Amino acid sequence: MLEKCEGIVIRTNDYGETNKVVTLYTREWGKIGVMARGAKKPNSRLAAITQPFTYGYYLVQTGRGLGGLQQGEMISSWKTIKEDIFLTAYASYIAELTDKSTEDRKANPYMFEMLLQTLQYINEGLDPEVLVLIYEMKMLNTLGLYPVLDQCSVCRSTEGRFSFSIREGGLLCHRCTDKDPYRFDVAQTTIRLLRIFYYIDLKRLGNISVKDETKQELRTVVDAYYDEFSGLNLKSKRFLKQMDQLKGLS
């Protein structure tokens, strides 16, 4: 049965000398794998539409097991991402995080829109470090993680100076700091941004500007939370850290 879907290429694997197994994140079905026969051939009609970070419409032969990709119509190749090694690194991390955090054939139109909007923003020149932080915060619920960001995780107070506690799974007010001596005592701007990034509608983002020191605090908290609770160990994340180090030296 031939079915059409709207999808984004988040992973490709070579299969034999000329074929690819392509992982698409689709609006209609969520994450699916398809066989793209002959896609590795330079003159193949499937070559361009099966490149990573390609967004388009795909015609898939469905049935038992792996579907077969018959043809595709490109909507965007996100050329700016593909021509910049740093942007490629950020986009690769977002794609792998999506891949490793979602189940096959579990439709989630909200997730599709979030992935689509984030990659579009990266391609348009918005700060990729900020976009990755937002994406990570918004992926937490998909991973079954629900940090307490609207009140103190211990006393439920919504007023005061807050820190972030991995142990307590969210914010700690100044009255409850004795509950976790290892809490992250970060700037209140960082606390506000953690909350904003978690709840914000990406379509309303605009051109957000965050100071480098605030980004570093955000990165420290988010990395610690993921390391403690997500169970993920992503190659693209390690590469992204190496790239950031290189960028800092340049």
N, C-alpha and C positions, 0 to 999 in steps of 0.2 A: 504493500500500500504506500503510495506517494503522499507525503505530507510536507507542508511548508511551515517554516518557523523563522523567527527573528532571533539572531544569535550573535554572540561574541566569541571569538576563538581565544580560549584561555590556556590551551596546552596542545602540543603536537608531539607525536612519537613516530619515528620511522618504522615502517613495517615492510621488510623485504627491500629490494633494490629500488622500487619505484612507488611504493604506496606509503600512506600516512594514516595513523589513527589520530583523529582530531577530536579534542574535547571542546564542546560548545557549551556556553551558558546561555540558555534560551529563555525568552519571555514565556513561552507556552508550556515547556516541560521541565524547566530547571536545567540541571547539568546532564548532558548526554554525550556518549561517545559514538563517532561515526567513522566508517572506513572510507577513505578518499583514495580510490584506486588510480594510480598513475600520477598522483599529485606532485611527486618529486621530479617529474619530467618538466624541463623548462617551458616546453610548449603546451603543457597541459592546461585545459580550461579551468582546472581546479587549483592550479599553482598559486595564483594571487589571492584567491578567497580563503585559502587555508593557512595563511601566514598569521603568526601570533598577533593579537590585538586588532584583528580585522573584524569589523562590524558589518553585518549584512543579512540578507534573506537567504535561506538555505532550503533546498528541496531534498528531502531525505526519504529513502526507501526503508520503511519501518517493518518490523516483524520480530521474530524471536532473536535474541542476542543482539549483536552489534548492527546498527543500521548502516546503510550505504549512502554516502553523499553523492547525489546525482548532478547537481549544479548549484550555482549560487550567484547572487547579485550583490555586489559590494555597495554599501551605503557610505562607509568611511574606512580608510586605511590608517587613520591617525598617523599621518606621515611624520609630523613633528616628533612624536614619541620615538618612532623607529630610527630617526636620524640623529638622535642624541643619546649617548651611552648612559648618561645619568637618568634621563627620563625613562629609558628602557628598563633600567634597574628598578625604579619605583613601580612601573607598570607590571613588571614581572612578579614583584612581591605581592601586589594586589591580586593578580591573577592566581598565583599559587595559594594565597590565603583563602581566596574564594573556592578554589578547587578542593583544598584539604578540609574546609569547614562545612561543605555541603554534601548531601547525599544525592545519588543518581536519581533522575526522574522524579524530583520533588519540586513541583512548580512553586516559584516564589517571585511574582512580578515585582514586588518591592525590592528584592535583592537585585533583580535584573536592572531596574532603574538606577539603583545605587551604584552598581558597577559601571553602567553606561555613563552616568553623569560624572563619576570620578575620573574615568579615562578621558572623557571629553574635556574636563577642566584641566587635566594635566596637559593635554594636547594644545589647549588654548593659552597656556603659559601661567596658570595660577600656581602658587607655591606647592610643589609636590610633597615636601616634607609635612606641611600642614594637612594636605589632602590625605596622605597616608595615615596620619594620626586620627583624623576624623573617621576614615574608613575602619581602622582598627577598633575604635570605640563603638562604632555602629555595628560591627560584626560580633560583638560580645554576646548579644542575645541569641544569635544563630548558634553560637558555641555552648549555649545553655548557661551563660554567665550573666549575672545581674548585679553589678556593683551598686551600692547605695550612694547616690550622688545628690539627692535632694534634701538630705538631713543627716544628722549624726547617726552612724550605724549602731551606736550603743544606747544613747539616751533619747534619740529621735528629735533632738532640738534642731531648729532651722536657723538659729541665730548664734553668732559668735565667730571666732577665728577657727578655721578648719585646717586639718592636715589629712593625709591619705594613709590608710592602714591596709596593708595586704592581709594581715591576720584577721581583721574584722570585716574585710570585704567592702571597704568604702571609706567614706569620710568619718573623721573623728573631730568633735568640737574641742575647744580648749579645756573644757571641764572634764573630758574623758581621756586625755592624753596618757594617763598612767596605765591605760589598758594595753598599750602597745609602745614599748620603748624604741622599737625599730620603725616607727611610722615615718613617712616622708613629710617633713616639715617644710613644705614648699610655699612659694608666694601665693597670695590669695588670687592673683590674676590667673595663675596656673589652675587653681581649684575651679574658678569660674569657667575657664576654657574646657576643662574636663567635662563639666556639666553641659556646656553649650555643644561641644562636639558629640556628646552622647545623644542629645535630644534634637539637634538642628535638622531641619529639612534641607537637604543638599541643594535643592533647586533655589533656595533663598540665600545661598551662601554669599554671593557677591565676591569682591576682591578683598579677602581677609589678609591682614598683615600682623605677624607675630614676631616679637623680638627673639633673637637667637638664644638668649639665656632662658627665656620662657619655653622655647621649643625643647631645649635640653632637659628642663625639668619635666615637661610633658613626656618626653621620650623615656626618661628614667622611670617614671611611674607606670606608664603603659607597658614597657618591656618587663618590668618586675611582675606586674599583674598577669601578663600573658605567660611568663615563665613559670609562675606558680600554679596557674589554673587551666591553661588551654591544652596542655599536652602536645603542642605543636613544636616541631623542630624543622624549620623551613630553610632550604638551601639558599633561596633568593634573599632571605633576611640576612643571612651571614654575608652574602655578597654585597648587599646594600650597605651594611655597616663598613665593609672594606672600601666601598666606593666613597662613602661619606668621609672616611679618614683620608683618602687620597685627595678629595676636594678641599678638605681643611688644610692640607699641606701646599696646595697650589696657590 
